[in-house]
Amino acid sequence: MALYVALTINFLLFRVFSPVQDPTMLIMAPDFPEEEKQRLRVMWGLDRPYLEQYGVYLYNLLTWQYGLTFDTQPKPVAGELGWRLTNSLSLLATAMVFYTIIGIALGVFAASKRSSVIPDFPAMFPMRTKRGSTAQE
């Protein structure tokens, strides 16, 4: 449900409530022929009612059809997302391994010093609470 709400808000913000009502003006020169602008509006579905645009938007998201890039050599957006996602996941995996090792090392260190004030030090970072406060307060 939260994903649906987020997608709906995204559509409303960038398509319905956008200060730029004609997205073709953002990527074309002002002296571009009007018939070419109209052809692009039809191709992108901007000539359809908002409800129909919203349905197409949700369908395309569910079927991974994100269209083409605006480069001089248009490529499918899904392919562009693919290699970026691969890089992001490798960075995520590296960070998880790194922080898991640090977390285990800090936990072992804190457990070995149970009778001193040192075990409180690693516990302060993830909790960020005042000493002595409880959940009922």
C-alpha positions as CSV (number, residue, x, y, z in Angstrom):
1,M,0.0,0.0,0.0
2,A,2.8,2.4,0.9
3,L,4.4,1.8,-2.5
4,Y,1.2,2.6,-4.3
5,V,0.8,5.8,-2.3
6,A,4.4,6.8,-3.1
7,L,3.9,6.1,-6.8
8,T,0.7,8.1,-6.8
9,I,2.3,11.1,-5.1
10,N,5.2,10.9,-7.6
11,F,2.8,11.0,-10.5
12,L,0.8,13.8,-9.0
13,L,3.8,16.0,-8.2
14,F,5.7,15.5,-11.5
15,R,2.8,15.4,-13.9
16,V,-0.4,16.9,-12.5
17,F,1.0,19.6,-10.2
18,S,4.1,20.4,-12.1
19,P,4.8,24.1,-12.8
20,V,5.7,23.1,-16.4
21,Q,2.5,21.8,-18.0
22,D,4.2,20.9,-21.3
23,P,7.3,18.8,-20.8
24,T,8.2,19.2,-24.5
25,M,9.2,22.7,-23.7
26,L,12.0,21.4,-21.4
27,I,13.8,19.5,-24.0
28,M,13.1,21.3,-27.3
29,A,14.2,24.6,-28.6
30,P,11.5,27.3,-28.6
31,D,11.8,27.5,-32.4
32,F,11.1,23.8,-32.9
33,P,8.2,23.3,-35.3
34,E,4.8,23.0,-33.6
35,E,3.8,19.9,-35.6
36,E,6.9,18.1,-34.3
37,K,6.1,19.1,-30.7
38,Q,2.5,17.8,-31.2
39,R,3.9,14.5,-32.6
40,L,6.1,14.1,-29.5
41,R,3.1,14.9,-27.2
42,V,1.1,12.1,-28.9
43,M,4.1,9.7,-28.8
44,W,4.6,10.3,-25.1
45,G,0.8,10.2,-24.4
46,L,0.7,13.8,-23.1
47,D,-2.4,14.4,-25.2
48,R,-4.4,11.9,-23.1
49,P,-6.4,12.6,-20.0
50,Y,-4.5,12.5,-16.7
51,L,-6.4,9.3,-15.5
52,E,-5.3,7.5,-18.6
53,Q,-1.8,8.7,-18.3
54,Y,-1.8,7.5,-14.7
55,G,-2.9,4.0,-15.8
56,V,-0.2,3.8,-18.4
57,Y,2.3,5.1,-15.9
58,L,1.5,2.3,-13.4
59,Y,1.4,-0.4,-16.2
60,N,4.8,0.7,-17.5
61,L,6.3,0.6,-14.0
62,L,5.0,-2.9,-13.3
63,T,6.2,-4.2,-16.7
64,W,9.7,-2.4,-16.5
65,Q,8.9,-0.3,-19.6
66,Y,10.6,3.0,-18.8
67,G,10.9,4.3,-22.3
68,L,14.0,5.7,-24.0
69,T,16.7,8.2,-22.8
70,F,16.8,11.7,-24.2
71,D,20.4,11.2,-25.4
72,T,21.4,11.8,-29.0
73,Q,21.4,8.0,-29.3
74,P,18.3,7.0,-27.4
75,K,18.7,3.8,-25.4
76,P,16.2,1.9,-23.2
77,V,16.1,3.4,-19.7
78,A,15.8,-0.1,-18.1
79,G,19.3,-0.9,-19.5
80,E,20.7,2.3,-18.0
81,L,19.2,1.4,-14.7
82,G,20.6,-2.1,-14.8
83,W,24.3,-1.3,-14.7
84,R,23.7,1.5,-12.1
85,L,21.8,-1.0,-9.9
86,T,24.7,-3.4,-10.2
87,N,27.1,-0.8,-9.0
88,S,24.8,0.2,-6.1
89,L,24.3,-3.4,-5.0
90,S,28.1,-4.0,-5.0
91,L,28.6,-0.9,-2.9
92,L,25.9,-2.0,-0.5
93,A,27.4,-5.5,-0.1
94,T,30.8,-4.0,0.6
95,A,29.4,-1.7,3.2
96,M,27.4,-4.4,4.9
97,V,30.4,-6.7,5.2
98,F,32.5,-3.8,6.5
99,Y,30.0,-2.7,9.1
100,T,29.2,-6.3,10.1
101,I,32.8,-6.9,10.9
102,I,33.1,-3.6,12.9
103,G,29.8,-4.4,14.8
104,I,30.9,-7.9,15.7
105,A,34.3,-6.6,16.8
106,L,32.8,-3.9,19.0
107,G,30.3,-6.4,20.4
108,V,33.1,-8.8,21.4
109,F,35.1,-6.0,22.8
110,A,32.2,-4.8,24.9
111,A,31.4,-8.3,26.1
112,S,35.0,-8.8,27.2
113,K,34.8,-5.6,29.4
114,R,31.5,-6.2,31.0
115,S,32.5,-5.0,34.5
116,S,33.8,-1.6,33.3
117,V,32.2,1.5,31.7
118,I,33.5,0.5,28.3
119,P,30.4,-1.6,27.3
120,D,28.2,1.4,27.4
121,F,30.3,3.2,24.8
122,P,29.4,1.1,21.7
123,A,25.8,0.9,22.8
124,M,25.4,4.7,22.8
125,F,25.7,5.1,19.1
126,P,22.8,3.0,17.8
127,M,20.4,3.9,20.6
128,R,21.0,7.6,20.9
129,T,19.0,7.8,24.1
130,K,19.6,9.5,27.5
131,R,21.0,7.3,30.1
132,G,18.2,6.1,32.5
133,S,15.3,6.9,30.2
134,T,12.7,4.1,29.5
135,A,10.2,3.4,26.7
136,Q,7.2,4.3,29.0
137,E,8.4,7.9,29.5
